[in-house]
C-alpha cells in the first residue's frame, strides 16, 4: 500500500508540474529581471520593471521569445516527480510516535528531507534551464540546450552543472516551507469544500515560502547564468581554451556582497512582483491537479 501511494504521488507530481507551461512567460520575465542589475556584463539589458522587460523581449525575439526554454517544463514535471517520490518515501523513515507527538516537526522534517534530495538530483537541469532562458541570440532552443551542456562541460566540468547549489540547498527550505504551509492551511480550512481548500492552501503556501526565501533564489539564478563574458555569445565548438577573465560572481558569498554593494537590499528582490503574480494561480492549479491525480491513483 505504501509503495502504491509513493508511485501515485510521483505520477501526480509529474502531471501537476505540466501546468507550469500556462504561466511560463512570467517565469522567463522573472529570471531576466533577476540578472538585470545594470552592472554585470551579461548582455542582459537593465529592465526598469516587468512590463519594460516584457516589451523588450517581445520586440527583440517575438512571441516565441517569451517561451524560450519552455521545453524545460517537461523536466520541471520530472523534478516534481522526484520531489514527491522522496516526500512519500520520507514519511516511512520516521516512527509513528514522532508523527503523533510532534506533528508540526514531522511535517517539516519530511518536507526538508525530500527537498534537499530532490535538489541534489535536479540541480544540473536548473542550471541548463536558466542559461537557455537567458539566451538572446539563439536560433533554436533544443540545439542550444545540447550546446549549453557541451559549453558547461568544456568550461567547468561537472562542477558547472552544480552552479548555484548552495543557495539552491537553502531554497530546499522553500519546498519544505511550502509543503508545511500547505498541510497547515489545509487543516485550518478543513471545513471548506475540497477544491476551495486545495486552491487556497496551494496558492498561499507558495506565496509565503517564496517571499521568505526569494533572496536565495536571486543569488542562485545569478550564479547559474554564464559567468565568463567572452563565452556568452560563443557556441561550444568555438571554445578551445578556458577563459582567463574573472567570473561575474566568484561564488555565493561574492555574489551576495556584490549584489548588496551595488544594489542594496532591493537587488535581492528584483522580479518578486512578477513572481508573486504567477505563484498564486500557478500553484493553486498545481495542487488541484496533484490532489485529483493522487486520489485517483491511490484511491
Buried (B, 14 or more C-beta within 10 A) or exposed (E): EEEEBBBBBBBBBBBBBBBBBEBBBBBBBBBBBBBBBEBBEBBBBEBEEBEBBBEBBBEEBEEEBBBBBBBBBBBBBBBBBBBBBBBBBBBEEBEEEEBEEEEEEBBBBBBBBBBBBBBBBBBBBBBBBBBBBBBBEBEEBEEBBEBBBEBBEBBBEEEBBBBBBBBBBBBBBBBBBBBBBBBBBBEEBEEBEEEEBBBBBBBBBBBBBBBEBBBBBBBBBBBBBBBBBEBBEEBBEEBEEEEEEEBBBEEBEEBBEBBBEEBEEEBBBBBBEBBBBBBBBBBBBBBBBBBBBBEEBBE
